Amino acid sequence: MQETSARLLELLSLLQARREWTGRELAARLEVGERTVRRDVERLRALGYPVAATRGVAGGYRLEAGAAMPPLLLSDDEAVAIAVGLRTAARHPVRGIDESAARAIVKLEQVLPPRLRARVVALAGATVDVPPDAPAPLVDADTIAAFAGAVRDHETVRFDYTRHDGTGSRRRTEPHRLVVWERRWYLLAWDLDRADWRTFRLDRCGLPTPPRGPRFVPRELPDEPADLVRRGVSAAGAQVRARVVVHAPVAAVLSRVSPAVGTVTARDDDTCLLDAGAESPAVLARYLAWLDADFEVLGPPEVQAEVRALAARYARADAGPDGGS
């Protein structure tokens, strides 16, 4: 039988690992009687741990949230995973989180056993971060928390939004998901005034105007949240769009087209229609060449002209075996 102090630590670890345990389950795991479990629960309460108990057939014990966070009992792998996560959070574009994460990792490393501290330090020393081409915009933690709460509670929100071109607008939305993509935070929401799905960059969103609006029944998403955000970002940033018939099965084209670039729909077994966007006709023409399939640009004319110019450049690049044209 375990000593009382060791058994209390094991009991606390079990209560942290699962939401609820019956007295019989805890007794079996600790190899003691249910009366001993009840006494140990009282000892934990005396130490300040809020252990709730319910009677009856469906009753049991659970560790509730208290005024202060109790010490956590972590396995070796859990401790290393948290250390890695904190280092990642320290580089995440959330205002204030970087400093909090840095302080937390210092505290964690101070109490790690030497064998685990060595693993964490080795990981930090062996890892090289490739800095992004451009710094990601910072998002206030309060903004993230406010929209996350609205997503959780299915509450409509109103907020000020700065568009891509710098102009402002007032939005009323049903928030559905927060999506992090390429180090930017996005809100995926149903825009009530436009009756359509919209993607909003959180760093351009003002705090929701209190109080939040009435609750709503979540709508069925037409696609995966990440794909909807990619398409929304593509549509917002594209200065030119083109409709292209691609002579390849839709599955083959989908494997080469990112949702951030465009959408692909099947026409028949051997061809599909690509609706793609880019910041310029030249960029879009070069992207189409990367499809590795025959295609026809239905429009607009400026994209057709860029494709012809690119084809002529490629033709001039082939001087032939004798150096002639």
N, C-alpha and C positions, 0 to 999 in steps of 0.2 A: 504494500500500500504506500502511496506517495506521502511524503511529509506534508503538513498542512499548508505551508507557504508555497511549495511547488504545486500542490493541488489547486490552490487559489489562482495561481498564474495560468494553469491549464484551463481552469473553469472560465477565467476571463477571456482567454484566447478563443475558447469554443463559442462564448456568447458574442464575440466580435465577428466570428466567421459566418454565422447564420442568424437570420432574423429571430427565430424562435425555436426553443427546445422544450421537450417535455422533461419532467423530472426523471422519468424512467430512462430516457435517452442519455441524459447527462450522467446518471448513475452508472449506466453501462460503459460509457466512454471513460469515466474516471475510476471505474472498478470499485465503487463504494455503494453504500445504501442510499435510498432516497432521503432518509432523515439527515444523513451527512451532507447531501446536496443542499438541503434547506438551511442547515447551519452555515455552510460556506457562502450561500447567497446572502445571509444576514451579515457575515463578515465583510463581504464586498460592499454592501450598503453602508456599513459603518465606516468604510474607507472612502465613501463618497461616490461610489458607482451606482447610478440609478437603474437598478435591476427591477423590472416590473414582473409581477406574477399574476396569472389568472387561474381560477379554479375550474373544475369540471373536466369532462372528457376531452374537450378541445383545449384545455388550459396548458400553460407552460410558462417558461421564463424567457425574457428578452431584455436586452440592454438598450435603454432609451437614451435619447439625447439629453445631456445635462447642461448646467450653466458653464462648465468648462470641459474641454476635450480631455478624456482620460488618456493615460499612456497607451500606446498601441503596441501590441505584441505581433511582431512580424517574423515570417520565415526568412531565411537567407535570401532566397530568390525575390521575395516581396520587397525586402529592404533595398536590394540592388535595383529593382525595377523602379522604385520610387525615386532613388537617386538619379537614375537616367532620365526619368520624367521631369524632375525638377530642373536638371540642366537644360533640357529642351524648352521648358517653360520660361527659363531665364532669357531665351533668345526669341520668344514669341512676341508678336507685335501687339501686346496688350499693355496699356499704360499702367505702370505701377506693379504689374505682375513680375516683371523682370527682377526688381529689387526684392520683392517678397520671396521669390523662388531662390534667389542667391542667398538670402539670409537663412532660409529653411535648409538648403543643402549644407551650409556650414554647420548648422545645429545637428543635422543628421550625421554628418561625417564625424563629428566629435564623439558621438555615442556608439558608432559602429564598432563591432569587434575588429581587431587588427586584420583578420583574414578577409573580412568584407571590405574594410577601408582600403586594403591593398587592391582589391578587384575594382572598386570604384575609381580610385586614383589612376590605375593602369588604363581603364577605359577612357578617362578624361585625357590622359597624356597621349594616348594612341590615336585619338579621333581628331580629324581636321575638318572644320566647317568651311564649305565653299560659300563665300558671301554672295547674296543676290546681286543681280545687275543694278537694281535700284532698291533703296530702302523701302520696306513695307510701311504703309501708313499706320500710325498708332491708333488703337481704339481704346476708349475708356472702359475700364472694367464695369463701371456703373451702367454704361449703355448695354454691354453684353448681358449683364444680370437682368436688366429691366426687360429686354426683349426675350430672354430665355424664360423669364417668369410668365410673360404673356403667351409664349408658345406652350408652356406646360399647362396653364390654366385655360387655354382656348379663349382668350379675351382679345377683342378688337383693340387696336391702338391707333392713335393719331400722332403724327410727328412731322417735323420740318425736314425736308430732304433737299440736298444740293445735287443737281444733275451733273452729268458728265461735262456739259458746256459751261458750268458755273452758275446757272440760273437756279433759283429756288422754287420749291413747290410745297404744298401741304398735302399729306397723304393719309388716307384712311385704309387700314389693311386688316386682314385676318392673318396673323403670323403663323407659319407652319413649321419652319426649320431654320436653324442657323447652320451655315456651311462654311468651312474653312478651306480655301482653295488658293494655292500658290501664295501662302502667307498673308492672305486677305480674308477678312470676315464678311460674310454676306447673309442677308436675311431673305429667305424665300417666303413670299406672302401672296395672298389673293388681294388684289387692289379693288376695293369696293367701288370706287368711282369709275374705274376703267373696265371692270368686270373681266379681269384676266389675271394670269399669274405674272408677277413681277419680281425682279431681283434687285435688292438694294445693298449698296456697300455700307457697312455699319459705320465706317469712319466718316461718312457723309450724312449719317442720320442724327437728328437731334434726339434728346431723351423723349420718350413717349409722354404726351401731355396728360397729367393726372386729372381726374381719375381715368383708369382704363375703361374701355367701353364694355358693352354687354358681351356675354359669352356666346360662342358660336359652335356649331357642329362642324368639325373638320371636314373639308372637302376631300374627295379622293384625288390624289396626285396623278397627273397624266403620265408621269415618268419618274425615274429615280431623282431624288433631290439634287444630287451632284450634277446629273446631266442637265436638269432644268437650269441650274445656276450657270453652267458652262455656256449653254445656249443664250441665256439672258445676258451674260457678259459679252459674248460675241456680238449679239445684236446691238448692244449699247456702244461698243467700240468700233464697229465696222462702218467705214465711210462709204464703201461701195459693196454692192451685192450682185451676184450673178446666178442665173439659172443655167444648169449644165446637164446635158444628157451624157451619161457615162456608159460606154459599151462594155459592161462587166456586171456580173451578178451582184445583187445588193449586199450579200454577205462579204464579198471580196472588197467592195468599196468601203463598207463600214469598218473593216479592219484597218483602213488607212486614213480615215477621216475622223478627226477629233470632234466631239460634240461642240467644242468651243469654236470650230470653224464653220460648221454647217450641218444641215439635216439631209438624210438620204432616204428616199422612198422608192420602192420597186415599181417599174413600169411593166416588165415581163420577166421571164426567167433569165434573160441575157442582158438587159439594160436597166438603168435606174436613173432617177432624177436627183441631182445634187443642188441644193440651195445653199450657197456659200457666201461668206463675207470676209472682208479684209480691210486694212487701212488705206489701200490704194489699188488701182487696177494692176499695176506691175507686180505687187506682192501676190495678188490673187492668181495672176497668170502663171507665176512660178510655182505656186502651190498646185495648180491643176496639172502641171507637168510632172509633179511628184506622184500622181495617182498611178502611174505605170499602166495606163489603159487609154484606148482611143476615146475621144470625147468631142462633143459639139457644144459650143457656147451659144445659147439662145439669146443672150443679152446680158448687160447693156452693151452698146457699141464701143465704149471706151475699153471694156475688157476684151472684146473681140479684137480690137486694134492691137492691144498689148500682146495677145496670143500670136497674131500674125507677125509682129515685130520679133517676138522671141523665137518663132519658128524660122524666120529669115536669118537670125543671128546663129542659130544652131546649124543651118544649112551652110552658111559661110565658114563655120568652124571646120567643116569637112573638106579639106583641100584635095583629097584624093591621093592615090599612091604616087603620082608624078608631080604633086605640088600644084596642079591646076585646079580649076573650079569644078 
